[in-house]
Amino acid sequence: MHERRQEPFRYSFQTPLPGFYNKKLNRHVSGLIEVKDISMNGLRFSCDSHPGLSTKDEIFISFMYEKETFTTEGRIIWLKTEHESMTCGVHVFDYPIRLKEILQELGESLNKKDQERCGSHHS
């Protein structure tokens, strides 16, 4: 069962962000990822299925957002395998400061969209 993150928002990317992961204790367990969504406490990514990856594993994640590369580390809290691919939910320990600023902006943009949507129903 997926753990639900108790957070103010989760930002889903229209086009997944390209990236890469490495297992912290075994660098040979690695691969390309696509970051699907992100929040203040974590992110969700898809990758090719890898039997060496499991819940509670700590991993390093690097990904590109608007021509900037960000690297962070976290723990896999859930994963779902489908045929050749898998989707992982990761609790991120700490984001780089620049990425925290971007997340703040993404959250504010989501709030504005929600307010506009709610506001249009009251006219």
C-alpha positions in Angstrom: 0.0 0.0 0.0 1.3 3.4 -0.9 2.1 5.8 2.0 0.3 9.1 1.5 2.5 12.1 2.1 0.9 14.7 4.4 1.9 17.8 2.5 0.5 21.1 1.3 1.1 20.1 -2.4 2.6 17.7 -4.8 3.8 19.1 -8.2 3.4 16.7 -11.2 5.5 17.4 -14.2 3.8 17.4 -17.6 7.0 16.0 -19.0 9.0 13.8 -16.6 12.4 15.1 -15.6 15.4 13.0 -16.8 17.7 11.8 -14.1 19.8 9.0 -12.6 19.9 7.1 -9.3 22.6 5.2 -7.4 22.0 2.9 -4.5 24.0 4.3 -1.5 25.6 1.1 -0.3 26.0 -0.5 -3.7 26.9 1.9 -6.5 26.5 -0.9 -9.1 22.7 -0.7 -8.5 22.0 2.3 -10.6 20.0 3.5 -13.7 18.2 6.2 -15.5 15.0 7.6 -14.0 12.2 9.9 -15.0 11.0 12.1 -12.1 7.1 12.2 -12.3 6.3 14.5 -9.3 7.9 16.3 -6.5 6.9 17.7 -3.1 8.7 19.3 -0.1 9.4 15.9 1.4 9.9 13.6 -1.5 9.4 12.6 -5.1 8.2 9.8 -7.4 10.2 8.4 -10.3 10.0 5.6 -12.9 12.9 3.5 -14.0 13.7 0.1 -15.6 13.0 -2.7 -13.2 16.1 -3.5 -11.0 16.0 -6.5 -8.6 18.7 -4.9 -6.5 16.4 -2.0 -5.5 13.9 -2.4 -2.6 12.0 -0.4 0.0 14.1 1.1 2.8 17.1 1.4 0.4 18.9 4.7 0.6 19.7 6.2 -2.8 21.3 9.2 -4.4 19.2 10.9 -7.1 20.3 13.4 -9.7 17.9 15.1 -12.1 17.6 18.0 -14.5 15.1 20.8 -14.0 15.2 23.8 -16.4 18.8 23.1 -17.4 20.0 22.8 -13.8 21.1 19.6 -12.3 20.1 18.8 -8.7 21.4 15.9 -6.5 19.8 14.7 -3.3 19.5 11.6 -1.3 16.6 9.8 0.2 15.0 6.5 1.1 12.6 4.4 -1.0 9.3 4.2 0.9 7.3 2.3 -1.7 7.8 0.7 -5.1 5.6 -0.9 -7.6 6.9 -3.1 -10.4 5.2 -3.5 -13.7 6.7 -5.7 -16.4 10.0 -4.1 -17.4 9.6 -0.9 -15.3 9.0 0.2 -11.7 7.8 3.3 -10.0 9.4 4.4 -6.7 8.2 6.8 -4.0 11.2 8.4 -2.2 11.3 10.3 1.1 14.0 12.9 0.4 16.2 13.7 3.4 17.1 17.3 2.3 17.0 19.2 -0.9 19.7 21.7 -2.1 18.7 25.3 -1.1 18.1 26.3 -4.8 15.7 23.4 -5.3 13.8 24.3 -2.1 13.3 27.8 -3.6 12.0 26.3 -6.8 9.6 24.0 -4.9 8.3 27.0 -3.0 7.6 28.7 -6.3 5.9 25.6 -7.8 3.7 25.3 -4.7 2.7 29.0 -5.0 1.9 28.5 -8.6 -0.4 25.6 -7.7 -2.1 27.6 -5.0 -2.8 30.4 -7.5 -4.3 27.9 -10.0 -6.5 26.5 -7.2 -7.7 30.0 -6.2 -8.4 30.9 -9.8 -10.4 27.7 -10.3 -12.3 28.2 -7.1 -12.9 31.9 -7.8 -14.4 31.3 -11.2 -17.2 29.2 -9.7 -18.4 32.0 -7.5 -19.1 34.6 -10.3 
